Amino acid sequence: MNIAQTYHHWIIAIGESTGLPDSVLHIHAGLAVLAIARIAIRRSLGTFIPFAAVVAAEAANEIMDRLYCGSWNWPDTLSDVAYTLFWPLVISLAVRLRPALRRG
């Protein structure tokens, strides 16, 4: 069994064990990676470095999907990216813009 196949089986097992739809799992994964990156890197969310970790993790996830499936499934890929990145981006922007809003 190759790495992409093993990864896919883990992802399927997580989905089946939680009973949550794929979209909700992507939302939770994005927020979890953001929080873990913030703690591990010890940089503010406003620096966008923790957000970059979410982007990297989602890119790796989609590449593993691509390797497993053999081709891109663009509607699925784009929705996965949107679900994963939306709230981490909103949080990062809010933290970044908060000082400007206080001054204004």
C-alpha positions, 0 to 999 in steps of 0.5 A, a space after each residue: 500500500 502506498 502513502 496516498 492509499 494509506 492516507 485516503 484510508 485514514 481520512 475515510 476512517 475519520 469520516 466514518 468514525 465521526 459521522 460528520 460530512 466531509 465539508 464539516 471535517 474540512 472546517 474543523 481541520 482548518 481551524 485545528 491546524 490554525 490553532 496548532 500552528 499558532 501554538 507551535 510557531 508562537 506567532 500571532 495569527 495576524 502575522 499570517 504565518 499560522 494561516 500559511 500552515 493551513 494553506 500548506 496542510 490543505 495543499 498537501 491534503 489535495 495533492 494526496 487526494 490527487 495522487 490517490 484518485 489519479 486526476 483532479 476533481 476540480 469541483 471537490 478540490 475547490 470546495 475542500 479548499 474553500 471550506 478549509 481556508 475560509 474561517 482561518 482566513 477570517 480569523 487571521 484578517 480579524 486579528 490583523 485588522 483589529 488594531 486599525 479598527 481600534 485607532 479608527 
